[in-house]
């Protein structure tokens, strides 16, 4: 019953978003020449821009942007919750990449007569489609098509590698209080993390939960009894990941993953950004889950 | 609130019933609320999203690390229920004490800034403390306790500046102001943090009893025991204090001492509860008023009854929080507010 309600909510939200953003998107795609001054407030899109050769057109990025290295030299103009509208306008951009929820900023850009490209995270298909859209919007259509094909080929190669192997029931954890098992956040059955896990030959223990994230109780963790626990952390945090931190799992020794020492830690921001590095992340997942397939 | 005040004067605690009758009522109340608390705490670990067999959970012939039922019972459910009972009784009793001491029916354990201090401590560790995570223990409970203690000290210092006795009006104003001030710092700290940290910080504020072990429980237990031992000295002076400090002083109460004792014991109970489970709201205000509606206003009865009822109430709310939307959990602070609020309003309207 809850799932039905969630489905309905999701549908309504998607419908509203589609209505709100379809028009400006279509507009931005059709308007004439390629933009020369792009401001990107979405790190995943910044990565796409640089990956398709639109990097030199980018004049500013968000305060969360760290990849590729070139962005470190660019001005930072705020992020999701605190975009610095004045500075953005002062940079005289001809294309601004905003996140789907930044409707106020979007409206301001519209009033200023600036093109906006609106985006929301979704699954792998969303990422690949967005790369194509970004290519069209920035005049790098050929490069973006090539990037999408190569990403698809790499994902297919991973699928092929792990094909026919037993799929370990996997808990994919992306957040928890260090040193304890409190506030564990795991991937539900929706979104790019879940899809990457399934391509990499793992079976998500929360596949049936139609949400991007689940905060399972200790009881639920014990009851789901995953064969593998895959923890992903954004880079920069990994140095602090000590053995003691991993030991937090040892109290739940009835979980096969804990008993058989299959609690795996992966670190790097590429693991959690739904951009052009998602094939690399999927390969890392597959190597962790099926080390034998990569010998 | 006017109704509550007039209800209090109708049955003034100054008109003491004879000792034999209070003893009988106390015994009956403790028996009633105690049974409720014990039954709730015994049933709660048996209920959950996963069906388990108690016989298998308690079977010593199966090694513990292979006995899923035993781990669910002893690692997942039991610490959670015990934490719920401890936190629920501490917050409810602290609510009773603060309401009597401040002579304000709107007072809660969080009115005087204790929870804001605890939250700021927890936020700082969650957001900047990644590097400080020492050893196997999380520093969040310790930091939130330190924050609560610091806030308590500041409020006490402010309220006793003008003399040796606590000024309750200064205490209230200082507490409320400190609350807002600390909340502003919390927002500022959150603003500097990244999304995952802000999310974790926000989640901490909603309250969580899923402690997954006994370490933090054992750390909080002595603090709560000390607080309850001090509470045991309070009821008679609270009865008199809730009428007024002059009346209390005229009847031989050492008012400054009674106020200090009330303030520090209730702050200690609140700090321990919040450091264990986050600032779970509503218990500290709903449970004392519910209990007063049921048993009258004599603190010799209200205080133990609230502690017992608070335990049962929070354990029951946590049971809902972990089962209703499973495998997704509703933060327990949301459940206490969503159940406690309307139920309390209904009782209030029905009574008047």
Interface residues (C-beta under 8 A of the other chain):
Chain A: X2 X64 X80 X82 X175 X177 X178 X179 X180 X181 X182 X183 X206 X209 X211 X214 X215 X216 X217 X218 X219 X220 X221 X222 X223 X224 X225 X234 X237 X240 X242 X244 X245 X247 X248 X251 X252 X253 X254 X259
Chain B: X48 X49 X50 X64 X65 X66 X67 X68 X70 X71 X72 X75 X76 X77 X80 X126 X130 X131 X133 X135 X136 X137 X138 X140 X191 X194 X195 X196 X199 X200 X203 X204 X208 X210 X211 X212 X213 X322 X325 X326 X327 X328 X329
